[in-house]
Amino acid sequence: MKIVLPFYLFIVGFSTLLLNQKNKPNSLTIEISTTKYDNGSILLALYNSEENYMKNSYRDADVKVEKGKTIIIFKNLKTDVYAFSLFHDLNENKKLDTNFFGIPKEPYRFSNGEKGRFGPPKFDKVKFDFNRDMVIKTSIE
């Protein structure tokens, strides 16, 4: 009986620690390197479901490019599946400029390094599991 109680308390305490760790909000840092232009802003949309993907962002950011780099930090994210899309707003008009055929004239990218052909890539290609503090590095041309 003397051994059972401490063992039980250990198991309960350890389980509580794991449960709290899983639900603990974490930070997602996205580092974007620009290889061609050193002006404008990066506009990024973060999605937390396939239903919202490319429709309604969960969170978004608009950050100036400085010295060919932009760092975006989303704090207090819960464990979930996410995806993002971003573009380099060269003229800072807050929209992705396209040509006559609808092809983007400004650099763009999706999570997992995807670019998409004939429209954005499917959610399955760009989603990623988020369950701890994470840094994602990507670049656009």
C-alpha positions in Angstrom: 0.0 0.0 0.0 2.9 2.3 0.7 4.2 1.9 -2.8 0.8 2.2 -4.6 0.0 5.7 -3.3 3.2 7.4 -4.5 3.0 5.5 -7.8 -0.6 6.6 -8.3 0.3 10.2 -7.5 3.2 10.0 -10.0 1.0 8.7 -12.8 -1.7 11.4 -12.1 0.9 14.2 -12.0 2.6 13.0 -15.2 -0.7 12.6 -17.0 -1.7 16.2 -16.0 1.6 17.5 -17.2 1.2 15.8 -20.6 -2.4 17.1 -20.9 -1.4 20.6 -20.1 1.6 20.5 -22.5 -0.8 19.4 -25.3 -3.2 22.3 -24.7 -0.4 24.9 -24.0 -0.5 27.7 -26.6 2.7 27.9 -28.6 4.3 30.3 -31.1 4.7 29.8 -34.8 7.6 31.8 -36.3 7.7 32.2 -40.1 11.0 33.5 -41.6 10.7 34.7 -45.2 13.8 35.5 -47.3 13.3 37.5 -50.4 15.9 36.8 -53.1 15.0 39.5 -55.7 13.4 42.5 -54.1 14.2 44.4 -50.9 11.1 46.6 -50.6 7.4 46.3 -49.9 5.7 44.1 -47.5 4.9 40.4 -47.0 1.2 39.7 -46.5 0.5 36.3 -45.0 -2.8 34.5 -44.2 -2.8 31.6 -41.7 -5.6 29.0 -42.1 -6.7 26.5 -39.4 -9.0 24.3 -41.5 -9.6 23.0 -45.0 -13.0 24.7 -45.0 -11.5 28.2 -44.4 -8.4 27.6 -46.7 -8.1 30.5 -49.2 -11.5 31.9 -48.0 -11.3 33.1 -44.4 -7.9 33.5 -42.6 -7.6 32.4 -39.0 -4.9 35.1 -38.5 -3.0 37.3 -40.9 0.0 39.6 -41.0 1.4 42.5 -43.0 5.1 43.0 -42.3 7.6 45.2 -44.0 10.6 43.6 -45.8 13.9 44.7 -44.2 17.3 43.7 -45.5 15.7 41.0 -47.7 14.0 39.3 -44.7 10.7 39.3 -42.9 9.8 37.5 -39.6 6.2 36.9 -38.7 5.3 35.5 -35.3 1.9 34.1 -34.3 1.6 33.7 -30.6 -0.8 31.6 -28.6 -1.7 29.1 -31.3 -3.3 25.9 -30.1 -2.3 22.4 -31.3 -4.0 22.0 -34.7 -3.4 21.6 -38.4 -2.5 24.9 -40.2 -1.6 26.2 -43.6 -0.5 29.6 -44.9 -0.4 31.6 -48.1 1.8 34.6 -48.6 2.8 37.1 -51.2 5.3 39.9 -51.6 3.3 43.1 -52.0 5.9 45.1 -53.9 3.8 48.2 -54.5 2.1 47.9 -51.0 -1.5 48.2 -52.4 -2.6 45.3 -50.2 -3.6 43.0 -53.0 -1.9 40.4 -55.2 -1.4 42.0 -58.6 -2.1 39.8 -61.6 -1.8 40.1 -65.3 -4.6 39.9 -67.9 -4.8 36.1 -67.5 -5.0 36.2 -63.7 -1.4 35.0 -63.3 0.3 36.7 -60.3 2.8 39.4 -61.1 4.1 39.6 -57.5 6.1 36.7 -55.8 3.9 34.3 -53.8 4.3 31.0 -51.8 2.3 28.6 -49.7 3.3 26.5 -46.7 5.5 23.4 -47.4 7.2 25.4 -50.2 4.2 24.8 -52.5 3.6 27.3 -55.3 0.5 25.9 -57.1 -0.3 25.6 -60.8 -3.5 26.9 -62.3 -4.6 28.1 -58.9 -3.6 27.5 -55.3 -2.5 24.0 -54.3 -4.9 21.7 -52.4 -5.0 22.0 -48.6 -3.5 18.5 -48.3 -0.3 19.7 -50.0 0.1 22.8 -47.7 -1.2 21.7 -44.3 1.2 21.0 -41.4 0.8 19.8 -37.9 1.5 22.3 -35.2 1.9 21.0 -31.7 4.9 22.9 -30.2 6.9 26.1 -30.8 7.9 26.0 -34.4 10.1 28.0 -36.8 9.4 27.6 -40.6 11.8 29.1 -43.1 10.9 29.8 -46.6 12.0 32.1 -49.5 10.3 33.8 -52.4 11.8 35.2 -55.6 
